[in-house]
Amino acid sequence: MDVKIKNKSLKIIEITEGKICNHCLGRKFSQDIEGPGNELRGQKIRNLMDLTDKHLPVEDNCSICGCIFQTLNLLADTIESKIESLDLEFFSFLVGSILTPELIQKDDELSEKLDIEVESIKKELNRELGKILESRWKKEVDFDSPNLVIMVDLKQKAPKVRIQINPLFLEGRYRKLVRGIPQTKWPCRKCRGKGCEYCNFTGKMYSESVEELISAPVLEMSHSRDSKFHGAGREDIDVKMLGTGRPFVLEIKEPRRRNLDLDTLQKDINKSAEGKVEVLDLKYSFRSRKAEIKTSSPDTYKIYQAFVELEDEISTEQLNDLQNLQIIQQRTPIRVSHRRADKIRTREVMNIKGKIISPKCLELIIKGQGGLYIKELISGDEERTQPNVSQIFGVAARCLTLNVLEVGS
């Protein structure tokens, strides 16, 4: 037997007075002896030392962990009961635990006295409990994005189990086929969502939104309590979103069902939205996509269809002057200055084409960099946007209706 291992074993027996379980014993030799686990490693140490029960008592008297590892199957029973009571569908999980400071201190002090650095008792406990649950459920432990996080509080005599149900993410594109609907829920400006006479006690400025029309069938199918909508930018309430639609991610909070029939779900959304909103290309997504979508606006392009009213007639030749609209300096528009920082943004008009519909009305097709304010590009917004369509024509212009035709990257 290796002298180093023998001396360490004897020192552990001396410090613990022999009261140590195989898990806590084996953990201190994880760097010295290969093995499939600390429990078998600890048993191997016992066999090598040829120790008797007189020198090393049975495992119901561990001075380090109090033989907490012997309770793992009972803990697994408690967890299973909790999962069943919540009626949860899941495919991956992660186990965490809360131990008493005294227990952690005992384990750390033993390592300090041995002058070694090995994994903590909490890490081993989480792993061993996870292995039991993996075997029972035939589901995998996932350290990166588990469906469930199972937290076991072992500070009290009666362990407590808390289940954290992580969100489910769906991704797709939506088309808004009517005007007058905001993208997301709009709390009442008077009561801030509490409900008052101004909002007819709904708590909302508008009775429905793209978010609500999409999320309602999703919440029903996933048995979820709530959701959050993340869009790749947003169109004004009076603007249609047409073409191939705008990318979005729907974050479904605490879903009890995760195996969703997405084809059926997409049909349900489109049917219940009654021609107001249409969802395309619905698929499963992941957490990081919501940030990617929300921060991608300046790196995208959008194509708009704008119908413009002119104060006076223009000639067909004047439409060619629109090509002078390329690099645009836009100060925060007056209409959004109450909720956005007052600064000048530089945006690009990538392409613009005009067509005269009637003497004082024209159609513009504008391809612009994400974040370009189209209504202000047309009107000039009291010269806050430079250059602008009104300035190019020398005629006051305003946007009558606006449609988004494409959102791309």
PyMOL commands that set and color helices and strands:
alter all, ss='L'
color gray80, all
select helices_A, chain A and resi 3-16+22-27+38-49+59-61+68-86+101-114+121-137+210-222+262-272+287-294+297-299+317-324+334-336+374-379+389-393
alter helices_A, ss='H'
color red, helices_A
select strands_A, chain A and resi 92-98+140-141+148-153+160-165+168-176+226-231+240-253+277-284+301-310+327-331+344-358+361-369+385-386+397-408
alter strands_A, ss='S'
color yellow, strands_A
deselect
rebuild
show_as cartoon
